[in-house]
């Protein structure tokens, strides 16, 4: 008998032994949420990390082009900073007269390729007058010709450094919250005959996970942005942190949190609710890569459309925050804030509904593929680890069954001898 045949026999025996003990899934059973085979936290970390890296690799060229187009529209930009979006996170980036040109940025990146500051400088460098971009395709062609195809991935390193921690915390927290809320629902609310998860579970899990992620990353993001706006040593960076804490208290490290929560938390709740609804609507327990890709794109588009007014407000608030707190030598102790209703009213009065939903097209162009790539990769990795856990469980049950058989045979033999 070949090794392949022996392996198949062992697997079949393990499955039969496990099923006979009631410890393994039978065909047709919904077992993705079974605690015995549930994806472990470290496996969720690996899945989220893989998804974030693949998403960043695909989305960075679009972000480079989008940022270059923003940077050349000086009339529409702040004098000090603008909002850079990479599909996974948003960053406040410096701009203005100190922003290097593409040539200078390329030379700087070559001199210190390991520095994320140089990579971001190259990413946000405005186009020279001889390389004015008229659109996305034009920017793609001109950047590739004048700076090389590799320039389209010039912001990849800082994107990964900044996005990976937030993305890992977010997706792992969502899975953990969802599992806990599901267990509570089955234990206290749902009858034993009904195993449908209510849409309140993904809504609460998505909102809780996003709040946890942005709260954890907010101080890190503020420090990173400060370091990118100026060339600072680690000692200077810690001195800057102490200055913020002394002048504004510990909560000063979270001053950029409210506008981030304003948009990201509603987006997260709507996104996961739509995604889980699509899975329930089509009776999908273990989604395929294709289903996750399409469902992720649809859910991301719905969430992005609904939360676009909040995105407009967040952009205004973060740019104002960057001007008055981050990109200044004398940060203001208090930044006057306007209510959401007041900001929406001002935008509507000036530009109507078009102003309230400004940037919806570019945002959908970025969010839909980013959500599709991220969730499909994450679900595919989860499926891989789920089947791995099932195989490991079956192997352990086979060893247990063999051990029991051996003990029974020994007992029988001993009895015969007596």
C-alpha positions in Angstrom: 0.0 0.0 0.0 1.3 3.4 -1.0 2.0 6.2 1.6 -0.9 8.2 0.1 -3.3 5.4 0.5 -2.2 4.8 4.1 -2.6 8.5 4.9 -6.2 8.5 3.4 -7.0 5.4 5.5 -5.7 7.0 8.7 -7.7 10.1 8.0 -10.9 8.1 7.3 -10.3 6.0 10.4 -9.8 9.2 12.5 -13.0 10.8 11.1 -15.0 7.6 11.8 -13.6 7.3 15.3 -14.2 10.9 16.1 -17.8 10.8 14.8 -18.5 7.6 16.7 -17.5 9.5 19.8 -19.6 12.5 18.9 -16.5 14.8 18.7 -16.1 15.6 15.1 -18.3 17.3 12.5 -20.6 15.2 10.4 -21.5 16.1 6.8 -23.9 19.0 6.6 -23.3 20.2 10.2 -22.6 23.8 10.8 -19.3 23.6 12.7 -17.4 26.9 11.9 -18.6 28.2 15.3 -18.1 24.9 17.1 -15.9 25.7 20.2 -13.9 22.5 19.5 -12.7 23.7 16.1 -13.0 27.5 16.5 -10.2 29.6 15.1 -7.6 30.4 17.9 -6.5 34.0 18.6 -3.0 33.4 17.1 -4.5 31.9 14.0 -6.8 35.0 13.7 -3.7 37.2 14.0 -2.0 35.4 11.2 -5.2 35.6 9.0 -5.6 39.3 9.7 -1.9 40.0 9.1 -2.0 38.1 5.8 -5.1 40.0 4.6 -3.6 43.4 5.6 -0.4 42.8 3.7 -2.1 41.6 0.5 -4.6 44.4 0.7 -1.8 47.0 1.1 0.1 45.5 -1.8 -2.9 45.8 -4.1 -4.2 49.2 -2.9 -0.9 51.2 -2.5 -0.6 52.1 -6.2 -4.1 53.6 -6.1 -3.2 55.5 -3.0 0.0 56.8 -4.5 -1.9 58.1 -7.5 -4.7 59.5 -5.4 -2.3 61.3 -3.0 -0.3 62.8 -5.9 -3.5 64.1 -7.4 -4.4 65.6 -4.1 -1.0 67.2 -3.6 -1.0 69.0 -6.9 -4.4 70.6 -6.2 -2.9 73.2 -3.8 -6.0 75.3 -3.9 -8.0 72.5 -2.3 -5.3 71.6 0.3 -4.5 72.9 3.7 -1.2 74.9 4.0 0.2 72.4 6.4 -1.4 68.9 5.9 -3.9 66.7 4.1 -5.6 63.4 4.8 -3.9 60.3 3.3 -6.1 57.2 3.1 -4.7 53.8 2.3 -7.9 51.6 2.4 -7.1 50.3 5.8 -6.3 53.4 7.8 -6.2 57.2 7.5 -3.1 59.3 8.2 -2.5 63.1 8.4 0.4 63.9 6.2 2.4 67.1 5.8 2.3 69.3 2.7 3.3 72.7 1.7 6.6 74.4 0.7 8.7 71.9 2.7 7.3 68.9 0.9 10.0 67.6 -1.3 9.7 67.1 -5.0 9.6 63.6 -6.5 13.2 63.9 -7.5 14.3 65.0 -4.1 12.2 62.4 -2.4 13.7 59.7 -4.6 17.2 60.8 -3.7 16.3 60.9 0.0 14.7 57.4 -0.2 17.8 56.0 -1.9 20.0 57.6 0.8 17.9 56.1 3.6 15.6 53.5 2.2 14.8 52.1 5.7 13.3 55.3 6.8 9.5 55.5 6.6 9.8 59.3 6.6 11.4 59.2 3.2 8.9 56.7 1.9 6.0 58.9 2.9 7.8 62.0 1.5 8.1 60.3 -1.8 4.5 59.2 -1.6 3.1 62.7 -0.9 5.5 64.6 -3.2 3.6 66.9 -5.5 4.1 66.6 -9.2 6.3 69.1 -10.9 4.9 71.5 -13.4 6.2 69.4 -16.3 4.4 66.3 -14.9 0.9 67.7 -14.3 -1.6 64.9 -13.9 -5.0 65.2 -15.6 -6.5 62.0 -14.1 -5.9 58.6 -12.6 -4.8 56.9 -15.9 -2.6 59.8 -16.8 -1.0 59.8 -13.4 -0.4 56.0 -13.6 1.4 56.3 -17.0 3.5 59.4 -16.1 4.6 58.1 -12.7 5.6 54.7 -14.2 7.5 56.4 -17.1 9.3 59.1 -15.1 10.0 57.4 -11.8 9.7 53.7 -12.6 6.9 51.2 -11.8 8.4 50.7 -8.3 7.4 54.3 -7.4 3.7 53.1 -7.4 4.6 51.1 -4.3 6.7 53.9 -2.6 4.4 54.2 0.4 4.1 50.4 1.1 6.5 50.2 4.1 4.9 53.0 6.2 1.5 51.7 5.2 2.3 48.2 6.5 4.0 49.6 9.7 1.0 51.8 10.4 -1.9 49.6 9.2 -0.9 46.1 10.5 -1.3 46.8 14.3 -4.7 48.4 13.8 -6.0 45.8 11.3 -4.8 42.9 13.5 -6.4 44.3 16.6 -9.6 45.1 14.7 -10.2 41.7 13.1 -9.1 39.6 16.0 -11.2 41.7 18.4 -14.2 41.3 16.0 -13.9 37.6 16.0 -13.5 37.4 19.8 -16.4 39.8 20.4 -18.6 37.9 17.9 -17.8 34.6 19.5 -18.6 35.9 23.0 -21.8 37.7 22.0 -22.9 34.6 20.0 -22.4 32.3 23.1 -24.3 34.8 25.3 -27.2 34.9 22.7 -27.4 31.1 22.6 -27.2 30.8 26.3 -29.7 33.4 27.4 -31.8 34.5 24.5 -32.2 31.9 21.7 -34.3 28.8 22.0 -32.4 25.5 21.4 -34.3 25.0 18.1 -33.1 28.3 16.6 -29.4 28.7 15.7 -29.7 31.9 13.6 -27.5 34.7 14.8 -29.3 38.0 15.1 -27.9 41.0 13.2 -27.4 42.7 16.6 -24.4 40.4 17.2 -22.2 41.5 14.3 -23.3 45.1 14.8 -22.2 45.2 18.4 -19.1 43.1 17.7 -18.1 45.5 14.8 -18.7 48.6 16.8 -16.8 47.3 19.9 -13.8 46.0 17.8 -13.4 49.4 16.0 -13.6 51.4 19.2 -10.9 49.1 20.8 -8.7 49.3 17.7 -8.8 53.1 17.2 -8.4 53.8 20.9 -5.3 51.6 21.1 -3.7 53.0 18.0 -4.6 56.7 18.4 -1.6 57.7 20.5 0.8 55.7 18.3 -0.7 57.3 15.2 -0.2 60.8 16.7 3.4 60.1 17.6 4.1 58.6 14.1 2.5 61.6 12.4 4.6 64.0 14.5 7.8 62.1 13.6 7.0 62.2 9.9 6.3 65.9 10.0 9.8 66.6 11.4 13.0 64.6 11.5 13.1 63.6 15.2 15.4 61.3 17.2 13.9 59.0 19.7 14.9 61.3 22.5 13.2 64.2 20.8 10.1 62.1 20.2 9.9 61.1 23.9 10.4 64.8 24.7 7.5 65.7 22.5 5.3 63.2 24.2 6.2 64.5 27.6 5.4 68.1 26.4 2.0 66.9 25.2 1.3 65.1 28.5 2.5 68.1 30.6 0.5 70.7 28.7 -2.7 68.7 28.0 -2.6 65.7 30.3 -2.5 62.1 29.4 -5.8 62.4 27.5 -3.9 64.8 25.1 -2.5 61.7 23.4 -6.1 60.8 22.4 -7.0 64.2 21.0 -7.5 62.9 17.5 -9.8 60.1 18.6 -13.3 61.7 18.4 -13.2 62.4 14.7 -11.9 59.0 14.0 -14.6 57.3 16.0 -17.2 59.5 14.3 -16.7 57.8 11.0 -15.0 54.5 11.6 -17.4 53.1 14.3 -20.6 53.6 12.2 -18.8 52.2 9.1 -17.7 49.1 11.0 -21.2 48.4 12.5 -22.9 48.8 9.1 -20.2 46.8 7.2 -20.2 43.7 9.5 -24.0 43.7 9.7 -24.3 43.8 5.9 -21.7 41.1 5.5 -23.2 38.7 8.0 -26.7 39.4 6.6 -25.5 38.3 3.1 -24.0 35.2 4.6 -27.3 34.4 6.4 -29.4 35.4 3.4 -27.6 32.9 1.1 -27.2 30.3 3.9 -23.4 30.4 3.7 -21.7 28.9 6.7 -18.1 28.6 5.3 -17.8 31.3 2.6 -15.8 30.7 -0.5 -13.2 33.2 -1.6 -15.4 34.4 -4.4 -18.5 34.9 -2.1 -16.4 36.7 0.5 -14.9 39.0 -2.2 -18.3 40.0 -3.6 -20.0 40.3 -0.3 -17.1 42.3 1.1 -17.3 44.7 -1.8 -21.1 45.1 -1.5 -20.9 45.6 2.3 -18.0 48.1 2.0 -19.9 50.1 -0.6 -23.1 50.3 1.4 -21.2 51.3 4.6 -19.1 53.8 2.7 -22.1 55.4 1.1 -24.1 55.7 4.4 -21.1 57.1 6.3 -19.8 59.5 3.6 -21.2 62.6 5.4 -19.3 61.5 8.5 -16.2 61.0 6.3 -16.5 64.6 5.1 -16.7 65.9 8.7 -13.8 63.7 9.8 -11.6 65.0 7.0 -12.3 68.7 8.0 -11.8 68.0 11.7 -8.6 66.0 11.2 -7.0 68.6 8.9 -7.9 71.3 11.5 -6.5 69.2 14.2 -3.3 68.6 12.2 -2.8 72.3 11.6 -3.4 73.4 15.2 -1.8 70.5 17.1 0.5 68.2 15.2 2.2 70.4 12.5 3.0 73.3 14.8 5.7 74.1 17.3 3.2 75.6 19.8 0.3 73.2 19.9 -3.0 74.7 21.0 -4.2 73.5 24.4 -7.8 73.5 23.2 -9.2 73.3 19.7 -12.7 74.8 19.3 -15.0 72.0 18.2 -18.3 72.2 16.3 -21.1 69.7 16.6 -21.8 67.2 13.9 -25.1 68.9 13.1 -23.4 72.3 12.9 -20.7 71.1 10.5 -23.2 69.3 8.3 -25.4 72.4 8.3 -22.5 74.6 7.2 -21.5 72.1 4.4 -25.0 71.8 3.2 -25.6 75.6 3.2 -22.4 76.1 1.1 -22.6 73.2 -1.3 -25.9 71.4 -0.9 -26.2 67.6 -0.9 -23.3 67.4 -3.3 -21.1 68.8 -0.6 -22.4 66.5 2.0 -21.6 63.5 -0.2 -18.5 64.9 -1.8 -15.8 62.4 -2.6 -18.2 59.5 -2.6 -17.0 58.2 -6.0 -13.3 58.1 -5.1 -14.1 56.7 -1.7 -16.1 53.8 -3.2 -13.3 53.2 -5.7 -10.9 52.8 -2.8 -13.1 51.2 -0.1 -14.9 48.5 -2.2 -11.8 46.7 -3.5 -10.0 47.1 -0.1 -12.8 45.6 1.8 -13.2 42.8 -0.8 -9.5 41.8 -0.8 -9.2 42.0 3.0 -12.3 40.0 4.0 -11.8 37.3 1.3 -8.2 36.8 2.3 -9.1 36.8 6.0 -12.0 34.3 5.4 -9.8 32.0 3.3 -7.1 32.0 6.0 -9.8 31.2 8.6 -11.1 28.3 6.5 -7.6 26.9 6.2 -7.0 27.1 10.0 -10.5 25.6 10.7 -9.8 22.5 8.6 -6.4 22.3 10.2 -8.0 22.3 13.6 -10.5 19.6 12.5 -7.7 17.4 11.2 -5.7 17.9 14.4 -8.7 16.9 16.4 -9.4 13.9 14.3 -5.8 12.8 14.6 -5.9 13.1 18.4 -9.2 11.1 18.4 -7.5 8.4 16.3 -4.6 8.2 18.7 -7.1 8.0 21.6 -9.1 5.2 19.8 -5.9 3.3 19.1 -4.8 3.6 22.7 -8.2 2.4 23.9 -8.1 -0.6 21.5 -4.6 -1.4 22.7 -5.7 -1.3 26.3 -8.8 -3.5 25.6 -6.6 -6.0 23.7 -4.1 -6.2 26.5 -6.9 -6.7 29.0 -8.5 -9.4 26.9 -5.1 -11.2 26.5 -4.5 -11.0 30.2 -7.9 -12.4 31.0 -7.3 -15.3 28.5 -4.0 -16.1 30.2 -5.7 -16.3 33.6 
